[in-house]
Amino acid sequence: MITPTGKVFLQIDLQPQGPWIHSNWIGYPTHENVAKGAFKYLDWMREKGCTAVLNDNRQLVGRWDQSLDWLEQNWIPYAVKTGLKYWAHLDNLSALSANSADQLQERVKGKFEVKLFDDQTAAESWLRDRLKARR
């Protein structure tokens, strides 16, 4: 997905080994980009018949706290409606965005499983294990 100024802020890919959606966020997270991108990858997840997302914030610069209320009131219910079961959040745990992820995890309140990672291999392994257990 591209900003109005032509910069890529989100890449969305299907990872067939799960399957799951890999959402790779890039640059500064404006509220508008967070809202558009978060719905877009959930729509893609539903279209592809997936129930899991690897949400990658390692290339993100800054926090997304300004979107937490919106995420709680709009994105979390939509995530449940579209069938999200497992959300692996990948981040540099010392980064500012990791604190935002901690706060979002608290707001999910068990509606789907959330786990935070700083290692992509570990995040992918967790998703594979969760998806395998559901079969």
C-alpha angles and dihedrals in degrees: 000000000000133000121233087260092057100256120136110240101167136027117192121196136170112236103205095194089078100006101243140135118255111207111190113194118203133191130349115353109229117186091245092053093046092051096046095042098044092054092043096057091046090052089050091048091054093045091052093047094244130142100192139070133194101206107198118198099164092111094044119113115210139353130307097205090126088071100047097097091047091048091051095046100038115011100045094053090045091049090054091046093051091050104257109168104159128035117181111191115204118196144140094265092215091054123104091244091061090070090054089052091051090054093048091050089058091051095052088070097192098309087127134352117276127185129174121220140178093192122067095206091055092047092050091047091052091051092048091050093049094047092046091051090055094056 
